[in-house]
Amino acid sequence: MASLPSLPSTPISQEYPKWTPDHALDLLFHPDIIPVQVRRELHPDLHIRPLSRTDYNRSHLAVLSILSVVTDPGLSAYQARFDLLRAAPRTNFTLVIIDKQSDQIVAVGSVFVEHKFLRGLGSVGHIEDIAVDPKVQGKKLGLRVIQALTGMSEKEGCYKTILNCSDKNIPFYEKCGYMKKENEMAKYNERPGSPKL
Ligand SMILES: CC(C)(COP(=O)(O)OP(=O)(O)OC[C@H]1O[C@@H](n2cnc3c(N)ncnc32)[C@H](O)[C@@H]1OP(=O)(O)O)[C@@H](O)C(=O)NCCC(=O)NCCS
């Protein structure tokens, strides 16, 4: 795996004894696709990387629960979902921001690349599941996650990157360079117990 551009010069084991570096993890995609500029903008105590197969143990689901209902599937079902996502190459990109002092996740986000037949076999990036730990909201981590996902979507050749959000988050996405366009439609599965969120 290629070396990362912005690793601290002090040996990691001394400065951040709990932190697990990328080379020791089983990652969802190659970390080089994450824009270097976003890495540079992060505080040195933070690290941005692809989701890892062991992030069940780094508060991934707890951070996601800020956004919506999360039920704990257990480690083996979590890892089966990870394997399913990784089996579709160049399609599912979930990244996380790690607090290196604790080796825990503080922000997450995903972009799903839809490979189309129209627009000259064009692709569209769909941003999903953005969440920042309330303890560190307002420190530009949400912005960095969106910048990274948008850059990755564009590096993958997507001609546009889109997302859905509530009215209250429109100003946040506008700060990230997005603009309101068209409407969302939804039809929920009426099967009993199916989420209506
Ligand atoms: C929405 C969320 C991702 C924003 O992340 P964050 O790290 O707190 O936001 P940032 O610090 O990166 O904000 C970037 C800019 O957007 C602004 N901003 C953030 N949230 C905002 C909001 N709800 N309304 C208005 N402006 C907002 C910030 O003030 C900042 O502006 P500035 O550059 O002028 O200082 C985060 O609050 C969150 O996880 N919320 C709960 C889950 C959620 O709603 N996710 C989005 C699903 S669509």
The ligand as a Tripos MOL2 file, in Angstrom:
@<TRIPOS>MOLECULE
LIG
   48    50     1     0     0
SMALL
NO_CHARGES

@<TRIPOS>ATOM
      1 C1        -25.0060   18.4310    9.8030 C.3       1 LIG1
      2 C2        -23.6290   18.0220   10.3200 C.3       1 LIG1
      3 C3        -23.1020   16.8630    9.4880 C.3       1 LIG1
      4 C4        -22.6810   19.2360   10.1860 C.3       1 LIG1
      5 O1        -21.3850   18.8570   10.6130 O.3       1 LIG1
      6 P1        -20.4640   19.8630   11.4660 P.3       1 LIG1
      7 O2        -19.1160   19.2740   11.5620 O.co2     1 LIG1
      8 O3        -21.1460   20.1900   12.7330 O.co2     1 LIG1
      9 O4        -20.4770   21.1600   10.5430 O.3       1 LIG1
     10 P2        -19.2240   22.0280   10.0720 P.3       1 LIG1
     11 O5        -18.5120   22.5320   11.2690 O.co2     1 LIG1
     12 O6        -18.4190   21.2640    9.0850 O.co2     1 LIG1
     13 O7        -19.9810   23.2250    9.3440 O.3       1 LIG1
     14 C5        -19.5240   23.8160    8.1310 C.3       1 LIG1
     15 C6        -20.2770   25.1300    7.9400 C.3       1 LIG1
     16 O8        -21.6840   24.8610    7.8880 O.3       1 LIG1
     17 C7        -22.3460   25.5720    8.9330 C.3       1 LIG1
     18 N1        -23.4280   24.7060    9.4540 N.ar      1 LIG1
     19 C8        -23.3300   23.4520    9.9480 C.ar      1 LIG1
     20 N2        -24.5480   22.9880   10.2920 N.ar      1 LIG1
     21 C9        -25.4280   23.9770   10.0210 C.ar      1 LIG1
     22 C10       -26.8290   24.1160   10.1520 C.ar      1 LIG1
     23 N3        -27.5990   23.0970   10.6050 N.pl3     1 LIG1
     24 N4        -27.4050   25.2880    9.7890 N.ar      1 LIG1
     25 C11       -26.6460   26.3200    9.3230 C.ar      1 LIG1
     26 N5        -25.2990   26.2360    9.1340 N.ar      1 LIG1
     27 C12       -24.7080   25.0850    9.4900 C.ar      1 LIG1
     28 C13       -21.3020   25.8450    9.9820 C.3       1 LIG1
     29 O9        -21.6360   26.9710   10.7790 O.3       1 LIG1
     30 C14       -20.0780   26.1000    9.1070 C.3       1 LIG1
     31 O10       -20.1710   27.4020    8.5750 O.3       1 LIG1
     32 P3        -18.8810   28.3920    8.5130 P.3       1 LIG1
     33 O11       -17.9570   27.7720    7.5020 O.co2     1 LIG1
     34 O12       -19.4320   29.6920    8.0780 O.co2     1 LIG1
     35 O13       -18.2870   28.4120    9.8830 O.co2     1 LIG1
     36 C15       -23.6590   17.6460   11.8230 C.3       1 LIG1
     37 O14       -24.2210   18.7060   12.5710 O.3       1 LIG1
     38 C16       -24.4330   16.3750   12.1270 C.2       1 LIG1
     39 O15       -23.8610   15.2970   12.1640 O.2       1 LIG1
     40 N6        -25.7420   16.4920   12.3950 N.am      1 LIG1
     41 C17       -26.5610   15.3410   12.7830 C.3       1 LIG1
     42 C18       -26.7360   14.3390   11.6610 C.3       1 LIG1
     43 C19       -27.2410   14.9850   10.3800 C.2       1 LIG1
     44 O16       -28.1860   15.7610   10.3790 O.2       1 LIG1
     45 N7        -26.5720   14.6320    9.2540 N.am      1 LIG1
     46 C20       -26.8890   15.1500    7.9340 C.3       1 LIG1
     47 C21       -27.8620   14.2490    7.2710 C.3       1 LIG1
     48 S1        -28.4310   14.9280    5.7370 S.3       1 LIG1
@<TRIPOS>BOND
     1     1     2 1
     2     2     3 1
     3     2     4 1
     4     2    36 1
     5     4     5 1
     6     5     6 1
     7     6     7 2
     8     6     8 1
     9     6     9 1
    10     9    10 1
    11    10    11 2
    12    10    12 1
    13    10    13 1
    14    13    14 1
    15    14    15 1
    16    15    16 1
    17    15    30 1
    18    16    17 1
    19    17    18 1
    20    17    28 1
    21    18    19 ar
    22    18    27 ar
    23    19    20 ar
    24    20    21 ar
    25    21    22 ar
    26    21    27 ar
    27    22    23 1
    28    22    24 ar
    29    24    25 ar
    30    25    26 ar
    31    26    27 ar
    32    28    29 1
    33    28    30 1
    34    30    31 1
    35    31    32 1
    36    32    33 2
    37    32    34 1
    38    32    35 1
    39    36    37 1
    40    36    38 1
    41    38    39 2
    42    38    40 1
    43    40    41 1
    44    41    42 1
    45    42    43 1
    46    43    44 2
    47    43    45 1
    48    45    46 1
    49    46    47 1
    50    47    48 1
@<TRIPOS>SUBSTRUCTURE
     1 LIG1         1 GROUP 0 **** ****
